Amino acid sequence: MFNSNRMKTITIILCFSGILSSVLAQTTTEEEYIKKYQERIKMTRINDVYIPSNTEEAMKELARLTEEDARKKLLTVPEDTIASKLHFSLGRWMQLNWGMDEGSRISHYYKTKGVSYTDDQIDLLLRCFYRFVGGNDLREDDLVRHYVALRKSEADVRKRKGKVIKELGPGKKHNE
């Protein structure tokens, strides 16, 4: 039998080795990240889940994965409400299962269009799904322009509110 001090020592060692292996597993170089990203954006499946390559495929896949009654219920409330209410349920499912944070075919598709924030990608997909279920034109390009303009506007506001730390004269470098 183990005595109590020996059990504590073993527990501490196991905890420390678990933490250490977790930290080491997360340490990657930029090159490793880029390589992994480039591999992921070509994968049709991640963790045995089909990854759509564009909005049209995503709509077909969401329709396949949802029951008809659930889809019909979507149309009983406005699009803005659906986009907001489903963001942390269906949206979160898409984010995790479609690998939107780590890179996937669908997330890369939106990044190439200028929509780089995961939350914007999710909102865009939810709005398109609402329109798809209702048999309406998705107007994907309008949504893309909206998110690109929104992020540009936010960046402009941050720049205007920013404080100049030090003015550099012409030809001067920041470390002079």
TAVENBEL-V105755 format. One record per helix or strand of 3 or more residues. SS is the DSSP state (H for helix, E for strand). FROM is the first residue (numbers start at 1). TO is the last residue. If there is no record, write none. Layout:
# TAVENBEL-V105755
ss=<SS,SS>
from=<FROM,FROM>
to=<TO,TO>
This chain:
# TAVENBEL-V105755
ss=<H,H,H,H,H,H,H,H,H>
from=<4,30,55,68,79,90,105,118,140>
to=<26,40,65,74,85,97,112,133,161>
